């Protein structure tokens, strides 16, 4: 396909307006495009390294086994693998006579991943009788998320827990909240600023490098991979695209990447863009398919089945019980785990700030190994109920 470009990412303040792009080379491989120039604005790589990726000073924590609890929305059992990070005792926080209000703003709805993230916040919040959580969900609309955060600001909440939809609209909003004295704790998706109190990071670099290596080994270092992206302008889309491209270029330069249209991370759009690509490229050799999220991958799997192309191995990101079971049945060849069960860490980080306890500005949750047929049975017992 032709050149693929990211939407412009806008960060106000010190960055002013910042253009970020990712291009596809003439040979079909993904490559990071510099957007800097005479203006002196940062290049794409500089923005990714400085703001979107895990900072080098982040304090790392690995998952640990914990006693399963009942998932408050989805039902069934779930574990809190980062319960040991910034631990808090049961009972009131801070001033026992005060009610502390938290604004929890999520990037999207209709996703079991988002539900599990919300459940992890709920499970921590219920341990503390003097807290109140205001839950907001954007319905995949970043401008609604900005409006939700403004609503929270008007209510003078004590802390903001934010899973941002995309970089462009949320960067200036998060900067404004923080500069106006708001306590901001972000998680997973990132924005182009360091104006926050604490951020919980997952490791896109390791996840994409692991998948690139698995694809390279599966293809013997040569072949064609089709890539289906998530929502343009969201940090997962940016990082899962650039990280994968860089890892392939470094170790497997003879693997070429072709692109479908992007998606909103949904199964329905995964099906549509895959079907369109397959119909438009009937003679195109395809040796593997990489998706930015397993929900997209389920849609791609149906399109492959409808076109008698189930021989194409799929690689994706994000676990959960359905996805892991689909490694066992062969729908996916390999999946990079991507836990939503970290909202409790964000909640406790906010409490630490509110109560004057020391807390890292940047927290990194260590990336687990790829899920393959060899370890899927064990992972299935531990993964979240998505």
Secondary structure, DSSP 8 states (H G I E B T S, - for coil): --------EE--GGG-EE--EEEE-TTS-EEEE----TT----HHHHIIIIIS--TT-EEE-------EE-TTT-SEE--TTTTTT---SS--SSTTS-EEEEEEES-SS-HHHHHHHHHHHHHHTT-TTEEEEEEE-TT-HHHHHHHHHHHHHTT-SEEEE--S-HHHHHHHHHHHHHTT--EEEESS--S---SSEEEEE-HHHHHHHHHHHHHHHTTT-EEEEEE--STTSHHHHHHHHHHHHHHHHH-TTEEEEE-----S-HHHHHHHHHHHHHHTTT----EEEESSHHHHHHHHHHHHHTT-TTSEEEEE---HHHHHHHHTTS-SEEE----TTHHHHHHHHHHHHTT----SEEEE-----B-TTTHHHHHTTS---
